[in-house]
Amino acid sequence: MAILGTWIALVARRRTGRFAARTPAGALRIVIAVVLALGASELVLNRVHLRPAEWLSAEDEPRRQPDPRLGWTWVPARTGHKSIGGRVIDYAIDPAGYRVSSVDEPVDPERPTILFTGESVMFGEGLTYAESIPAQVGAMMGMQTANLAVHGYGNDQAYLRLETELPHFRRPVAVVSLFMTALFGRNLDQDRPHLGPGLVWLPAEQRSRLSSLAKLLVPYRADTTVERGVRVTQEMLRAISELARAHGATPLLVVLQFGHEEGPEQVLRRRILDDASIPYVLIDIDSSWRLPWDRHPNARAAHAIAAAIETELRGRLAVAAPLRERKGRDERSWALVYKPCVRCSNMCITTSRNGPRCSGWLPLGHKQMLVPSAQQ
């Protein structure tokens, strides 16, 4: 894009100017043709049913259906099948709209449950139900999990879905939510129902079809749009935590990073989370642990993520009651970080809110040193 822009600025502009000076009538005809072509394109596109950028295919599995508040949800009580990487993956959705092992085995809202929110990574795109992160955490902890994740969701949609579903559970134990800097752009989308400042629900904005197509092909965002997105994202993440606590559940925000964290990614993470003193667990995953056909985590990555979540949840649940009694203690400015251990492929703790010290834990077999998140 940079090369194209330079060529237009330095070469094409001069050539266009010379052409217009030599043949003004020809240049006028070209301008008129372009204007008519744009008008015709807009008329044609108006006859085409365009979906939000994160839901372009109506036939893709698992099937989605329109939702006036969220934009879209899963078609409930249905099992879809998708051939991925030489395997046929079953996507079973129970009557409540949660991913399950079988439609005949729905989530029981009366049982103690760990709820998971998010998008396709948390849902388990390309993975069997047993390989998905929520299912693995449930197996490790011997507890029911509810997978509320939906493909293409931004953090605002995940929050709204949790707000609707959490009251249905009689004994929610924890709420695990997800944030990835790579997906921050979804929080800026306005071509679907979304949340604005103050978490005010706003309907999808109606734009020119050509404008929508241009934004899909060239996703440029103005500085003011990004800053607004940062503030609203902070509000969303705080609201998820407060909602979980209001229902007696322990909140856990998981931040995934695949491979080396580039400078802009680190700046964005710290701008959204650290600057707002939002507690989180950063899980660093080997960049090669992805499905061979796309960017989603493979079964090995999902297992590492689930193991890190299980370790953190066990620690938080064990101290949940004492922490409720010590409300004056500020633990907001710290973050746990899990990285692949240099001696094995397991995920080990490297930082904590308590400053440089030995954790005393043996997460997945190894003891690590701990440093403040500010020194990450």
Secondary structure, DSSP 8 states (H G I E B T S, - for coil): -HHHHHHIIIIIHHHHHHHHHH-HHHHHHHHHHHHHHHHHHHHHHHTS----TT---SS-SS-EEEETTTEEEE-SSEEEEEEETTEEEEEEE-TTS-EES-TTS---TTSEEEEE--SHHHHTTTS-TTTSHHHHHHHHHT-EEEE---TT--HHHHHHHHHHHGGG-SEEEEEEEEE-GGGGGGGG--SSSEEEGGGEEE------HHHHHHHHHS----HHHHHHHHHHHHHHHHHHHHHHHHTT-EEEEEEEEESS--HHHHHHHIIIIITTT--EEEEEE-TT-B-TTSSSB-HHHHHHHHHHHHHHHHHHHHHHHHHHH-TT---TT-EEEEEE-TTSSSEEEEE-TT-SEE----GGG---EEB-GGG-
